[in-house]
Amino acid sequence: MRVSFCQGLLTGAIALNLLILYYVSQAQQQMMEKRRDPGRGSRKAALPASGLEGGMGGLVGVGAGMVGAGGVGGEGNSHGPRVTVLLREFENFENYVGDVARSFQHQRPELPFLAVSDTPPYPPLSLPEGARLLVLSPSPEQPPQAHRPEFHVQTEFVLLVPDGVELEQGRAVERLIRELEGEGGGPVRLVASPVLARSAVQCLHLRVSLREWTATYSTAASGSSGSVCSALQGDVVVLIRSEDLFNLSVPLGRPLLPSLFIQTSLHGWKVKLLESPGISPSHRPLFSSAHNQWKADSHLKEATSRLMRNFGLKRLLLADGKEQWHGCGKETERCFGTVRDDTPEYLYLERWTPPCCLRALRETTKYVINILESSGVRYWLEGGSLLGAARHQDIIPWDYDVDLGIYLEDVPNCDYLKNLDSGSLVDANGYVWERAVEGDFYRVQYSEANHLHVDLWPFYPRNGVMTKDTWMEHKQDVEFPEHFLQPLVQMPFAGVTAYGPNNHRAFLELKFGEGVIENPQYPNPAKKRLDRSRL
């Protein structure tokens, strides 16, 4: 077989491309190995010393070497220290960061100490020699890794300590390491020790449901050899492997413990709380005046709200039965924008209706139903709201409004409806009554700012069939026999007793199809389909 000149040329070109591809692949692999290997000099060289002095730089003293790198170890320890002490939370206006650093340096001078702040502290921290400050906010003259904490910890473990503590016994650190290593590869990935006393720390179970935007805390039982929990509340030091810490999405968020345990619980990790303190308090209370305590409490509240917003958590159920809300309210916009194709944006994020929005819908529903009943307006649960009552006795967990049918002839009985030929009316309780712009029906909004709403659909009988003047492009929006409303029957819905059709199953199957109650699905499966295996 003879090979033509063009065939030979093509074969040579292919071989040359393969050779180039091979060398490029080898070069990329070498670069990745250098990044993974903390002992390579190239990674150290990539971190220039900060140009700011007095503890205000992105990382004070970076040019002298990485925190915990080989040359930092104590005498007789050729492998360097195994733990970096990291202090994340302190207040600029009053803190004891320098004292904490000095106490660790006195007992364990070989352990690297790293204070971490979002912005350069003012007044500047007074840190002893060898202790370092890492500022997380980026600076335009420095490379990105200068502000990423994982580039500044080269030890196997990180010991997270609160402000105002003192290391009295150097062996306490080894005890924590032994406890963590003794857990092997099990679910316990963190070990904690109380600062004051075991009784001052709560061992908690934490369940985080991102789909429901909710974190639920409950009290865990205490054991004699240490408690295994998924979250802690109180004054503690926490030991965690560096690899685990920096595999979290936000390793050093604030407030530190809630941020840490929300993420570790989603990984299925546990924390073991030891019974006896290993590190003592040197400054308790932390603040010398009521004013400073108030400032710290305000900062904590702001940081908590910011963290929950970033994590997409709207509701916290605390172990003492109290609730914290971090979502929308009457004075704010609702949590999602205009709904397109009957599919709210949160469904694309694999989430359901935020609990604050469901709360607002329930409040609005209860309010509207009370007014309709007191005004003599006959109403019934319609569409997806009736479906929610049949399935859950509540709003469907992914629904974004409530629908009620009303008799058109009863509209004049209600003062809020009869004068709504145009425009809107804000009542004494801040609810907005309006005639909808989309058609001939009414809408009651939670507030002027928050447009979560209940829609009122006026029907009228014609030859025994209930009909109306405005139809939407929904398969369930159809006429139906009036006998479903004669009589109306009571059924629980959204925390109240509402009225619905007398045969709700037949009514729903007429509108949605057979088996609709037992077979949930999102409103527009062509855009987003419900994974029923996750229910």
Disulfide bonds with the S-S distance in Angstrom:
Cys203-Cys229 1.58
